[in-house]
Every structure is written in structure tokens, then in C-alpha cells.
């Protein structure tokens, strides 16, 4: 096989992996492969870099849809000379042409269809001719209009980019870390996974957004002559459009100034960008320029902003998280990536380290994944000089020396000493007091470290046993500081039960799952009773699996936690200390018979209720909580035992099944009238 053939196969493979949201190499490495291929095959000098492929074919078994016009990729220019060459190639074919520049969003290209102003479908780029049908998932995109603001007769296809804001991405990973789940690698990969997920709720859960940047097709042409007019029109129709467009670019200097201006703005916006797009503004000129085999001749991407840099891995240490996960952390020689100095990187787990064939002393390529989590993208193991050392994973916990375990089917290793490991206790308490959980202000990491070192806190419940004398005995603690912290601790006792459950840091149980569990069980006593022995735990596992969006891993993790004698002892102590007892007081004195009577007296008393489709006034979690509060049991699926189905917009198979089974179906408005 020739070098050209190897390069082409490699490019096609990595293009497919990128399209699936599972890239193995960085964008810069991929672009280098394409450049080498074009140099070897003698690409047209008027096209500085010609993509070998547009995207990748839709996977077998996935729903396919043809594009009304090709969805092409873009030629790339990597430095000032290539930008000048690309612009001169355009001007030679269209003298006097003017360009429009905007940011290149690093997301997932989508085509969205409308007919007479109503949403009709959506598709991924695919291979540029055939895309994957993702209509059911697209309707859950946060800011994608399902009905255009102004009536548009006929059919139009809008192209744009699905993305996740960086601030939201950070919150998503915070929640996943809190639930003991593997972190998402980057916003772009998280979008790709969400848009292809079998559950459309994942799109809303991940907070996917959409920027429109053009028209692919229109059955009744509107007579636009400039791209900038199209952008203004799309904004009027209620689309979010790419920010900071720079129009009226005519000279090489104009192009360079626009590139520099927009490059600076890349770090001011709350979403990932991987360059600047230069496109001819005149639509008639675009017709003259036409397109090549995989990219238009009237646009190119400027990719001069490095998101990955080379450095050296100097050391590997191991950190114990609050869930007991032992994570390798790489110390690297300081390197500036974008506008951030990176000194450490996550190495995730043993499988990742072994897969990279990583050694201490290796030269590595580090990338800021989603501008949030620095990670090793590549190891230059062909540059080793023999001084490198293997990464040795510990067999015992670095914080408490307990023998580490690796649960079956998991990549991480864990310290099982949940309640007594100092590493877990420190981070567990930091999580417990967090603003989103028990919100105890004044007990930060330093204070927690002092409390543990002094022997005053060895478990969570000890926080609620602290006295004024305990606190003022600590170095640096005065009377006022002690009083303020005790007030905060006392106030936290009144936090709702869902806050306490999420604060405990149970693996797989984040804020959303905690709300759903509390909506169903209502009190901590009920949860403890439901997991009091092996038979009840098995029943509870089955019950939790019926609740919306609570999967088997979460149910297993929760039941395991609740069935652990040490954890149960801790929870009973918290109850005795008055923590999260508000709902207990409401149910005080209720026998099982009175509980049943009270449920039946409520609007949904004793009913099994399922919700499907898009609801206007509820999230999936909040509708389940409402159902439980009204005496019903929220179900994840329609069965013969279901009493009622609440059907929102775009209700699908659950609605059909309910109708076939003769189950009562109500709209959201009818449901609200029924329970008011």
C-alpha cells in the first residue's frame, strides 16, 4: 500500500470517528494528514487544502435522509500566506468580490427543514449527500424554533451548528462528577453523542443549542443577493445566528484584520470555536465560483488558533475523589494553550494510560478539551531516549492504605473505605457543604482540613455535633467566626431532602435523580424502610427502574448505598440530629393504612401515571415530582397497569400503545385542569 493510500484510509477513518463524536487525534493532527495527502497527490494550488472527505457515511441501521443540495465541508488555510492565497484564488474568478467573516463554531453541522413555517425535519451532514435523520432529537434543542416567527411559504432548509455553551458544559461535568459518572470529554463530542442518542431527552438534558449560518435550499427563492441579508432574515425568523460577523472585506489586509479581530473574540464567547470562516457575501458571485468535489470555491476556514501544544510529562500522582475513585493526574512542563497556562492534565484511568502507551518523561500533545479539561491527546513514543519510566498504578489507597478494588465492567479503581478514608472524607465534606447542596457557608476546604486534623469530624454527621468550644479551640478561629459557622450548620438542617440525598455523593445519584427519588418516596424514613432488608432492596430496585430517567446503574448504586449498614447508621444519625426532617414531620404518626388513605384522597391517589412528548410547563423530572405529590406513581413506560398517560407535543410510541390498550389519555392542559 502506498503512502497516499495509507493517508487516505487514515483520513477516512478519523473523519468517521470525528463525525461520531469519538475522535482519536486532534484537529491539528487530522489537518496535517490532509495537508500531506494533498502535497503527495498534487492538489490544485488554487485550493490550499482540499478535504479528502466531507464527513462520513451514515452508519448501517441508522435512519437516512437525502440532502436537497450537497452539504459540503470547507477548505482550510493555516497561516497568513495560505489565507492570502485562498482569497486571491477567489478574486481571480470573481473580481471585486467582497467577503463576510464570522467565527467557526466547533460543534456538529445540522440541516433543519421547515414547511410553511413549521418544523419538518433535521439531519446531520453525513457524507454531504446522505445524512442521518435526527428530527426527533432536534425538536429538543433549546433555542431551535419549531415554528418560525414570520410565516414563510414553501420549504426551506437552514444549515447551522449544534453546540453546547462552555459554561453549561462545565455544569454538566460538575453534575456527572457529583454522581460519580465518567466526565464528558468535550462539548463537541457531547453534542454528537446527544444528537444520535436513542432518547431525545438527552438533547435537552445536555443543553444543546443551535446557531444558524445559512440557507441550503429554498423552494420559493426570496430574492436575496447577499449572505449578510440571509443572516439578518434568519435572525428575524427567531434563529440564533453566529455572533460578530464582519462584512465588506475586499483586500488581503481586510481579511487579515478580520481574522485577528475574530481570533481575539474566540476567547470571549461562551462556546468552542476552531477558527474563522471567510465567505463571499455576494450570492450571484457564489454561483459563478461554484464548488469543488467536497468544498465550495467561495469560502474557506482560517484555522490559526492552537488548541493543542507539545510538552513533557514530568510526573504522575494519584488523587482520591469523594466517591473513592483513584484518578491519575499528570504533571507537565508548563505550556500555554490559547490563553491558559497548563501545568497538569487528567489521565482518566488505567485503561486510558495503557491505551496511550504513556510513560513519565514522554513528549506529549496536550489539548484543552472543550477549553475546560486539559488532557493528553497523543504520545510521541518514537522520540523516547530510554530515560522514560513506566506509570505505576497503586494497589493501595494513597490516602488511607486500604486495598484498592476495580468493580467489574469499570475502568476506574476505587478505595472501598468510604467512611474512614481521609481523602474521601475531605472531598466528600467539600461536596456536602457546597452551594448546590447543603450550602454551609464558612466551612471551606481549609476549615474542613483543620476539623479533620483536630479529630472533630470523622464523618458527615459530626458536622452537626460541633460546639462553639470545639471551633474556638482551632488555630485562627475567633468567636464570631465560630458563631457564624454554627448558624450556617443549623440553617442547613432545613434543606429539603433532595438536597441532602444529592449532597451525600452517592455514585450515579445527582440532583435530578435525587429529585425523582424524593418525589416518589417523600421521606428519608420511607427510603430507609424500603431498603431495610434484602427482599425490600430487590423490590425497591425494581420500583426505581420504573421511574423516569433512572437507569439500572443508578438503581444498583443507590440500593447498594442504602443497604450498607455503615451508611444506614449515618443516615439515622442525621435524622436524630434534625437534618432534612421537614417531610418527616408532615408524615409523623402515619401508619401504612393512613398513608394509603391520604394518597387516595389526593387527585391522583393510587394511580399509575406516565408522561410522554414535549410538555410546555414541566421537565420530565418535575412532572414526575408533581405526579408523586398528587398521590400517583410516575412510570417510565406504558404497561397494562398504567391508569393515565399525559401526552405532550410530538408524542410517539407510548401514545400509540396507550390507545391500543384503552388507557385514558389527557393533554397537559387537561391534566392541569384535572388536578387543580
DOVO-905857 format. One record per residue (C-alpha): residue number from 1; x, y, z; residue in one letter. Coordinates in steps of 0.05 Angstrom, whole numbers, plus 5000, padded with zeros to 4 digits. Example, Ala and Ser with C-alpha at 12.3 -4.5 7.8 and 13.67 -1.06 7.14 Angstrom:
// residues 2
R  sevo    c1    c2    c3  bapa
R     1  5246  4910  5156     A
R     2  5273  4979  5143     S
This chain:
// residues 676
R  sevo    c1    c2    c3  bapa
R     1  5000  5000  5000     X
R     2  5029  5068  4980     X
R     3  5036  5126  5028     X
R     4  4979  5162  4991     X
R     5  4933  5102  5001     X
R     6  4952  5096  5074     X
R     7  4939  5170  5085     X
R     8  4871  5167  5050     X
R     9  4849  5107  5092     X
R    10  4873  5141  5156     X
R    11  4837  5206  5138     X
R    12  4772  5170  5123     X
R    13  4776  5131  5188     X
R    14  4790  5193  5231     X
R    15  4736  5232  5194     X
R    16  4686  5178  5212     X
R    17  4708  5177  5285     X
R    18  4704  5253  5289     X
R    19  4634  5252  5258     X
R    20  4613  5202  5311     X
R    21  4640  5246  5367     X
R    22  4696  5197  5384     X
R    23  4760  5228  5355     X
R    24  4826  5194  5370     X
R    25  4871  5250  5344     X
R    26  4869  5326  5350     X
R    27  4843  5372  5295     X
R    28  4914  5396  5282     X
R    29  4938  5324  5271     X
R    30  4880  5310  5224     X
R    31  4894  5373  5185     X
R    32  4967  5353  5179     X
R    33  4948  5286  5149     X
R    34  4904  5322  5098     X
R    35  4959  5371  5080     X
R    36  5009  5315  5069     X
R    37  4959  5278  5026     X
R    38  4947  5338  4982     X
R    39  5022  5352  4975     X
R    40  5033  5280  4952     X
R    41  4974  5279  4904     X
R    42  4988  5348  4874     X
R    43  4925  5384  4897     X
R    44  4903  5445  4857     X
R    45  4944  5505  4880     X
R    46  4881  5548  4878     X
R    47  4854  5506  4935     X
R    48  4906  5510  4991     X
R    49  4878  5448  5026     X
R    50  4826  5402  4996     X
R    51  4789  5356  5044     X
R    52  4793  5284  5023     X
R    53  4724  5270  5051     X
R    54  4666  5315  5072     X
R    55  4644  5275  5132     X
R    56  4627  5202  5137     X
R    57  4573  5156  5111     X
R    58  4514  5144  5157     X
R    59  4523  5081  5198     X
R    60  4485  5019  5176     X
R    61  4419  5014  5213     X
R    62  4414  5089  5225     X
R    63  4356  5127  5192     X
R    64  4380  5162  5128     X
R    65  4355  5223  5092     X
R    66  4380  5256  5027     X
R    67  4400  5329  5028     X
R    68  4363  5375  4979     X
R    69  4432  5403  4960     X
R    70  4503  5379  4979     X
R    71  4525  5398  5050     X
R    72  4599  5409  5035     X
R    73  4659  5419  5080     X
R    74  4709  5477  5077     X
R    75  4779  5485  5050     X
R    76  4828  5504  5105     X
R    77  4882  5558  5108     X
R    78  4932  5552  5165     X
R    79  4975  5614  5162     X
R    80  4977  5684  5133     X
R    81  5006  5661  5066     X
R    82  4952  5608  5056     X
R    83  4897  5658  5075     X
R    84  4925  5706  5022     X
R    85  4928  5650  4970     X
R    86  4857  5628  4985     X
R    87  4830  5699  4978     X
R    88  4869  5713  4914     X
R    89  4842  5648  4884     X
R    90  4772  5675  4896     X
R    91  4786  5745  4869     X
R    92  4816  5717  4805     X
R    93  4750  5683  4789     X
R    94  4704  5738  4816     X
R    95  4739  5806  4811     X
R    96  4712  5857  4860     X
R    97  4683  5804  4906     X
R    98  4673  5823  4979     X
R    99  4674  5775  5037     X
R   100  4637  5765  5103     X
R   101  4675  5735  5162     X
R   102  4649  5701  5224     X
R   103  4670  5652  5278     X
R   104  4674  5578  5261     X
R   105  4635  5542  5316     X
R   106  4665  5476  5338     X
R   107  4601  5435  5341     X
R   108  4561  5389  5297     X
R   109  4534  5411  5229     X
R   110  4458  5404  5222     X
R   111  4407  5416  5168     X
R   112  4338  5436  5193     X
R   113  4276  5436  5148     X
R   114  4213  5478  5152     X
R   115  4150  5477  5110     X
R   116  4104  5537  5111     X
R   117  4140  5560  5174     X
R   118  4132  5494  5212     X
R   119  4189  5448  5232     X
R   120  4191  5386  5188     X
R   121  4257  5350  5200     X
R   122  4332  5352  5213     X
R   123  4393  5314  5190     X
R   124  4468  5310  5204     X
R   125  4518  5325  5148     X
R   126  4536  5252  5138     X
R   127  4576  5245  5073     X
R   128  4548  5310  5046     X
R   129  4496  5275  5003     X
R   130  4461  5230  5053     X
R   131  4454  5250  5126     X
R   132  4427  5216  5188     X
R   133  4355  5233  5206     X
R   134  4355  5265  5275     X
R   135  4288  5300  5273     X
R   136  4262  5272  5339     X
R   137  4324  5295  5375     X
R   138  4327  5363  5341     X
R   139  4260  5384  5369     X
R   140  4292  5383  5439     X
R   141  4346  5433  5421     X
R   142  4340  5491  5469     X
R   143  4335  5550  5420     X
R   144  4313  5517  5355     X
R   145  4246  5548  5334     X
R   146  4193  5495  5318     X
R   147  4150  5549  5287     X
R   148  4182  5608  5252     X
R   149  4167  5678  5278     X
R   150  4144  5701  5209     X
R   151  4105  5656  5161     X
R   152  4149  5631  5105     X
R   153  4111  5597  5047     X
R   154  4142  5536  5016     X
R   155  4201  5495  5041     X
R   156  4268  5519  5067     X
R   157  4329  5482  5094     X
R   158  4371  5521  5144     X
R   159  4442  5499  5159     X
R   160  4478  5513  5223     X
R   161  4517  5484  5281     X
R   162  4492  5447  5343     X
R   163  4535  5463  5404     X
R   164  4537  5466  5479     X
R   165  4557  5531  5515     X
R   166  4622  5522  5555     X
R   167  4591  5547  5620     X
R   168  4535  5495  5614     X
R   169  4586  5441  5595     X
R   170  4624  5455  5659     X
R   171  4559  5448  5699     X
R   172  4543  5382  5664     X
R   173  4611  5354  5684     X
R   174  4602  5381  5755     X
R   175  4537  5341  5760     X
R   176  4569  5279  5730     X
R   177  4627  5284  5778     X
R   178  4577  5292  5835     X
R   179  4542  5229  5812     X
R   180  4608  5190  5805     X
R   181  4600  5185  5729     X
R   182  4654  5190  5676     X
R   183  4663  5262  5653     X
R   184  4645  5284  5583     X
R   185  4709  5296  5542     X
R   186  4689  5358  5503     X
R   187  4627  5399  5484     X
R   188  4632  5377  5411     X
R   189  4634  5303  5427     X
R   190  4578  5311  5477     X
R   191  4534  5344  5423     X
R   192  4549  5288  5374     X
R   193  4530  5235  5425     X
R   194  4467  5272  5446     X
R   195  4442  5284  5375     X
R   196  4448  5209  5360     X
R   197  4422  5184  5427     X
R   198  4363  5137  5426     X
R   199  4329  5180  5480     X
R   200  4313  5250  5454     X
R   201  4310  5275  5526     X
R   202  4387  5271  5525     X
R   203  4388  5332  5479     X
R   204  4351  5374  5529     X
R   205  4389  5343  5587     X
R   206  4456  5362  5555     X
R   207  4431  5433  5538     X
R   208  4446  5430  5463     X
R   209  4437  5497  5426     X
R   210  4437  5516  5353     X
R   211  4469  5572  5312     X
R   212  4442  5583  5241     X
R   213  4493  5606  5189     X
R   214  4459  5598  5122     X
R   215  4407  5570  5075     X
R   216  4419  5504  5039     X
R   217  4353  5504  5000     X
R   218  4290  5545  4989     X
R   219  4232  5524  4945     X
R   220  4209  5596  4936     X
R   221  4272  5639  4930     X
R   222  4266  5704  4969     X
R   223  4309  5745  4921     X
R   224  4367  5755  4969     X
R   225  4432  5779  4935     X
R   226  4478  5778  4996     X
R   227  4494  5727  5050     X
R   228  4491  5782  5103     X
R   229  4418  5794  5083     X
R   230  4404  5719  5094     X
R   231  4435  5723  5164     X
R   232  4391  5783  5183     X
R   233  4330  5747  5156     X
R   234  4345  5684  5196     X
R   235  4351  5725  5259     X
R   236  4283  5756  5244     X
R   237  4254  5686  5239     X
R   238  4277  5673  5311     X
R   239  4341  5634  5297     X
R   240  4404  5647  5338     X
R   241  4457  5668  5288     X
R   242  4533  5667  5294     X
R   243  4557  5729  5330     X
R   244  4607  5782  5309     X
R   245  4601  5778  5233     X
R   246  4649  5825  5197     X
R   247  4624  5847  5128     X
R   248  4653  5886  5069     X
R   249  4721  5853  5065     X
R   250  4757  5865  4999     X
R   251  4832  5866  5006     X
R   252  4883  5818  5034     X
R   253  4893  5867  5092     X
R   254  4818  5866  5106     X
R   255  4819  5791  5111     X
R   256  4878  5792  5158     X
R   257  4847  5845  5203     X
R   258  4781  5807  5207     X
R   259  4819  5743  5224     X
R   260  4858  5777  5280     X
R   261  4796  5812  5308     X
R   262  4753  5749  5309     X
R   263  4811  5707  5336     X
R   264  4812  5751  5398     X
R   265  4737  5744  5405     X
R   266  4742  5668  5405     X
R   267  4762  5671  5478     X
R   268  4707  5719  5498     X
R   269  4648  5677  5475     X
R   270  4618  5620  5516     X
R   271  4626  5566  5463     X
R   272  4682  5530  5429     X
R   273  4709  5558  5363     X
R   274  4761  5526  5319     X
R   275  4776  5583  5271     X
R   276  4746  5638  5228     X
R   277  4705  5628  5164     X
R   278  4715  5675  5105     X
R   279  4658  5671  5054     X
R   280  4639  5712  4993     X
R   281  4580  5756  5011     X
R   282  4550  5762  4941     X
R   283  4504  5703  4925     X
R   284  4508  5713  4849     X
R   285  4585  5711  4855     X
R   286  4579  5646  4893     X
R   287  4542  5616  4833     X
R   288  4599  5637  4788     X
R   289  4652  5608  4834     X
R   290  4616  5542  4844     X
R   291  4643  5484  4884     X
R   292  4697  5431  4882     X
R   293  4688  5358  4896     X
R   294  4678  5368  4971     X
R   295  4681  5443  4986     X
R   296  4654  5508  4957     X
R   297  4703  5552  4920     X
R   298  4673  5615  4952     X
R   299  4693  5602  5025     X
R   300  4750  5576  5068     X
R   301  4765  5566  5141     X
R   302  4824  5600  5176     X
R   303  4850  5553  5230     X
R   304  4907  5590  5262     X
R   305  4888  5584  5335     X
R   306  4925  5528  5370     X
R   307  4883  5488  5419     X
R   308  4937  5435  5429     X
R   309  5011  5442  5445     X
R   310  5071  5397  5458     X
R   311  5101  5389  5526     X
R   312  5134  5336  5571     X
R   313  5101  5292  5624     X
R   314  5144  5301  5686     X
R   315  5106  5261  5739     X
R   316  5042  5224  5754     X
R   317  5007  5228  5822     X
R   318  4942  5197  5845     X
R   319  4882  5234  5874     X
R   320  4826  5203  5916     X
R   321  4758  5231  5899     X
R   322  4699  5235  5945     X
R   323  4668  5172  5913     X
R   324  4733  5134  5926     X
R   325  4755  5137  5853     X
R   326  4831  5140  5849     X
R   327  4849  5183  5789     X
R   328  4918  5192  5757     X
R   329  4939  5265  5749     X
R   330  4996  5283  5702     X
R   331  5045  5339  5718     X
R   332  5071  5371  5654     X
R   333  5121  5425  5638     X
R   334  5081  5490  5637     X
R   335  5053  5504  5568     X
R   336  5006  5560  5543     X
R   337  4946  5534  5504     X
R   338  4902  5590  5479     X
R   339  4906  5639  5536     X
R   340  4914  5590  5593     X
R   341  4978  5562  5624     X
R   342  4970  5487  5633     X
R   343  5012  5451  5687     X
R   344  4971  5388  5699     X
R   345  4927  5342  5658     X
R   346  4876  5288  5673     X
R   347  4896  5218  5653     X
R   348  4826  5190  5669     X
R   349  4842  5117  5687     X
R   350  4889  5058  5677     X
R   351  4858  5037  5611     X
R   352  4870  5106  5581     X
R   353  4943  5108  5604     X
R   354  4956  5038  5576     X
R   355  4920  5055  5512     X
R   356  4964  5116  5502     X
R   357  5026  5075  5520     X
R   358  5044  5133  5565     X
R   359  5108  5137  5606     X
R   360  5136  5190  5653     X
R   361  5185  5233  5613     X
R   362  5147  5225  5547     X
R   363  5137  5283  5499     X
R   364  5061  5291  5493     X
R   365  5009  5333  5456     X
R   366  4962  5365  5507     X
R   367  4894  5391  5487     X
R   368  4845  5433  5526     X
R   369  4783  5390  5515     X
R   370  4726  5438  5510     X
R   371  4772  5492  5538     X
R   372  4757  5461  5606     X
R   373  4795  5396  5619     X
R   374  4867  5391  5595     X
R   375  4882  5320  5571     X
R   376  4936  5282  5534     X
R   377  4918  5274  5460     X
R   378  4980  5238  5435     X
R   379  5045  5208  5459     X
R   380  5107  5217  5416     X
R   381  5136  5149  5436     X
R   382  5181  5148  5375     X
R   383  5221  5204  5407     X
R   384  5239  5166  5470     X
R   385  5312  5165  5492     X
R   386  5308  5109  5544     X
R   387  5302  5153  5606     X
R   388  5226  5147  5609     X
R   389  5194  5108  5666     X
R   390  5130  5067  5667     X
R   391  5068  5095  5702     X
R   392  5057  5051  5763     X
R   393  4987  5048  5789     X
R   394  4979  5039  5864     X
R   395  4950  4975  5895     X
R   396  4932  5011  5959     X
R   397  4897  5077  5972     X
R   398  4946  5136  5974     X
R   399  4904  5168  6029     X
R   400  4888  5110  6077     X
R   401  4928  5050  6051     X
R   402  4865  5007  6040     X
R   403  4870  4954  5986     X
R   404  4840  4984  5922     X
R   405  4786  4949  5882     X
R   406  4764  4953  5809     X
R   407  4689  4938  5801     X
R   408  4672  4891  5744     X
R   409  4659  4928  5679     X
R   410  4690  4993  5704     X
R   411  4755  5027  5683     X
R   412  4768  5063  5749     X
R   413  4798  5036  5813     X
R   414  4766  5053  5879     X
R   415  4782  5057  5953     X
R   416  4726  5018  5989     X
R   417  4739  5052  6056     X
R   418  4681  5100  6044     X
R   419  4671  5129  6114     X
R   420  4741  5127  6143     X
R   421  4786  5146  6085     X
R   422  4813  5217  6097     X
R   423  4817  5231  6022     X
R   424  4744  5214  6012     X
R   425  4723  5249  6076     X
R   426  4756  5315  6058     X
R   427  4727  5317  5987     X
R   428  4661  5287  6010     X
R   429  4652  5342  6061     X
R   430  4672  5395  6010     X
R   431  4617  5368  5964     X
R   432  4567  5362  6022     X
R   433  4573  5435  6042     X
R   434  4571  5461  5970     X
R   435  4524  5517  5949     X
R   436  4482  5470  5906     X
R   437  4474  5420  5964     X
R   438  4473  5436  6039     X
R   439  4500  5507  6027     X
R   440  4541  5514  6091     X
R   441  4580  5579  6082     X
R   442  4644  5587  6122     X
R   443  4666  5514  6121     X
R   444  4713  5514  6061     X
R   445  4769  5464  6045     X
R   446  4818  5495  6094     X
R   447  4768  5495  6151     X
R   448  4748  5422  6136     X
R   449  4821  5401  6135     X
R   450  4830  5433  6204     X
R   451  4768  5399  6232     X
R   452  4791  5331  6207     X
R   453  4862  5341  6232     X
R   454  4837  5361  6301     X
R   455  4795  5297  6305     X
R   456  4730  5337  6310     X
R   457  4700  5310  6245     X
R   458  4709  5238  6222     X
R   459  4641  5231  6187     X
R   460  4588  5276  6158     X
R   461  4542  5274  6219     X
R   462  4599  5301  6263     X
R   463  4587  5369  6230     X
R   464  4522  5374  6267     X
R   465  4555  5357  6334     X
R   466  4605  5414  6332     X
R   467  4603  5462  6390     X
R   468  4626  5533  6400     X
R   469  4683  5508  6445     X
R   470  4705  5459  6390     X
R   471  4711  5514  6339     X
R   472  4746  5568  6380     X
R   473  4799  5517  6400     X
R   474  4823  5515  6328     X
R   475  4880  5558  6305     X
R   476  4856  5621  6271     X
R   477  4783  5615  6294     X
R   478  4752  5672  6333     X
R   479  4686  5676  6369     X
R   480  4649  5710  6312     X
R   481  4674  5660  6260     X
R   482  4652  5602  6304     X
R   483  4583  5633  6315     X
R   484  4573  5645  6241     X
R   485  4591  5573  6222     X
R   486  4546  5543  6275     X
R   487  4488  5586  6249     X
R   488  4502  5561  6178     X
R   489  4504  5489  6201     X
R   490  4438  5497  6240     X
R   491  4405  5530  6180     X
R   492  4426  5473  6134     X
R   493  4383  5425  6175     X
R   494  4322  5454  6140     X
R   495  4347  5440  6069     X
R   496  4298  5395  6031     X
R   497  4311  5320  6028     X
R   498  4331  5322  5955     X
R   499  4389  5369  5973     X
R   500  4412  5320  6027     X
R   501  4409  5260  5980     X
R   502  4450  5296  5926     X
R   503  4498  5321  5979     X
R   504  4515  5251  6004     X
R   505  4554  5239  5939     X
R   506  4523  5171  5924     X
R   507  4553  5147  5858     X
R   508  4506  5157  5799     X
R   509  4457  5198  5843     X
R   510  4460  5271  5823     X
R   511  4410  5328  5833     X
R   512  4360  5304  5781     X
R   513  4358  5232  5806     X
R   514  4351  5258  5878     X
R   515  4290  5299  5859     X
R   516  4258  5240  5826     X
R   517  4271  5194  5885     X
R   518  4243  5244  5935     X
R   519  4183  5256  5891     X
R   520  4168  5182  5896     X
R   521  4187  5165  5968     X
R   522  4179  5234  6000     X
R   523  4216  5219  6066     X
R   524  4283  5192  6088     X
R   525  4247  5145  6135     X
R   526  4210  5116  6075     X
R   527  4274  5107  6037     X
R   528  4307  5072  6096     X
R   529  4247  5028  6106     X
R   530  4245  5009  6032     X
R   531  4317  4984  6037     X
R   532  4315  4952  6106     X
R   533  4330  4880  6083     X
R   534  4350  4842  6021     X
R   535  4278  4827  5998     X
R   536  4257  4900  6004     X
R   537  4321  4923  5969     X
R   538  4304  4878  5910     X
R   539  4233  4907  5908     X
R   540  4260  4978  5913     X
R   541  4309  4965  5856     X
R   542  4250  4945  5811     X
R   543  4209  5005  5833     X
R   544  4265  5054  5819     X
R   545  4276  5024  5750     X
R   546  4204  5044  5734     X
R   547  4217  5117  5750     X
R   548  4232  5162  5690     X
R   549  4306  5171  5671     X
R   550  4333  5127  5728     X
R   551  4374  5072  5696     X
R   552  4399  5005  5723     X
R   553  4468  5032  5744     X
R   554  4437  5087  5785     X
R   555  4386  5039  5817     X
R   556  4440  4989  5834     X
R   557  4487  5043  5863     X
R   558  4431  5074  5905     X
R   559  4406  5008  5932     X
R   560  4477  4986  5948     X
R   561  4490  5051  5986     X
R   562  4424  5047  6024     X
R   563  4436  4974  6042     X
R   564  4505  4986  6072     X
R   565  4499  4983  6149     X
R   566  4550  5039  6160     X
R   567  4513  5085  6112     X
R   568  4446  5069  6144     X
R   569  4475  5085  6213     X
R   570  4500  5152  6186     X
R   571  4431  5169  6157     X
R   572  4395  5150  6221     X
R   573  4443  5195  6259     X
R   574  4428  5253  6212     X
R   575  4353  5243  6225     X
R   576  4364  5242  6300     X
R   577  4405  5307  6294     X
R   578  4346  5340  6258     X
R   579  4373  5342  6187     X
R   580  4322  5343  6130     X
R   581  4264  5326  6176     X
R   582  4213  5373  6146     X
R   583  4177  5319  6107     X
R   584  4183  5272  6166     X
R   585  4141  5319  6208     X
R   586  4088  5321  6154     X
R   587  4082  5246  6156     X
R   588  4092  5238  6232     X
R   589  4046  5186  6262     X
R   590  4021  5159  6195     X
R   591  4011  5085  6194     X
R   592  4014  5047  6128     X
R   593  3939  5048  6125     X
R   594  3935  5123  6137     X
R   595  3989  5134  6085     X
R   596  3948  5096  6034     X
R   597  3885  5134  6054     X
R   598  3920  5201  6047     X
R   599  3946  5182  5977     X
R   600  3877  5160  5954     X
R   601  3848  5226  5978     X
R   602  3894  5265  5931     X
R   603  3877  5278  5857     X
R   604  3920  5221  5831     X
R   605  3912  5176  5892     X
R   606  3935  5105  5876     X
R   607  3941  5118  5801     X
R   608  4000  5097  5757     X
R   609  4015  5155  5711     X
R   610  4063  5161  5652     X
R   611  4082  5225  5614     X
R   612  4107  5228  5542     X
R   613  4124  5281  5489     X
R   614  4145  5353  5499     X
R   615  4109  5388  5557     X
R   616  4104  5463  5560     X
R   617  4105  5473  5635     X
R   618  4144  5414  5661     X
R   619  4211  5380  5654     X
R   620  4209  5303  5658     X
R   621  4235  5307  5729     X
R   622  4185  5360  5752     X
R   623  4125  5324  5722     X
R   624  4145  5261  5759     X
R   625  4153  5300  5824     X
R   626  4084  5331  5812     X
R   627  4052  5263  5799     X
R   628  4081  5236  5865     X
R   629  4060  5298  5903     X
R   630  3989  5287  5879     X
R   631  3987  5216  5904     X
R   632  4006  5179  5840     X
R   633  4063  5135  5818     X
R   634  4105  5161  5760     X
R   635  4121  5107  5708     X
R   636  4176  5105  5657     X
R   637  4136  5065  5606     X
R   638  4065  5048  5588     X
R   639  4041  4980  5613     X
R   640  3974  4946  5624     X
R   641  3976  4972  5695     X
R   642  3981  5045  5672     X
R   643  3920  5086  5691     X
R   644  3935  5152  5656     X
R   645  3980  5178  5601     X
R   646  3997  5253  5596     X
R   647  4012  5266  5523     X
R   648  4052  5328  5503     X
R   649  4073  5352  5434     X
R   650  4105  5300  5388     X
R   651  4081  5242  5430     X
R   652  4101  5177  5396     X
R   653  4101  5103  5411     X
R   654  4077  5110  5483     X
R   655  4015  5146  5459     X
R   656  4001  5092  5406     X
R   657  4010  5037  5458     X
R   658  3963  5072  5508     X
R   659  3910  5079  5455     X
R   660  3916  5006  5436     X
R   661  3909  4986  5509     X
R   662  3850  5032  5520     X
R   663  3887  5073  5573     X
R   664  3860  5142  5587     X
R   665  3900  5197  5552     X
R   666  3899  5270  5571     X
R   667  3934  5332  5545     X
R   668  3977  5375  5590     X
R   669  3921  5426  5596     X
R   670  3871  5372  5613     X
R   671  3918  5343  5665     X
R   672  3926  5412  5699     X
R   673  3850  5422  5699     X
R   674  3840  5352  5727     X
R   675  3886  5362  5787     X
R   676  3872  5436  5802     X
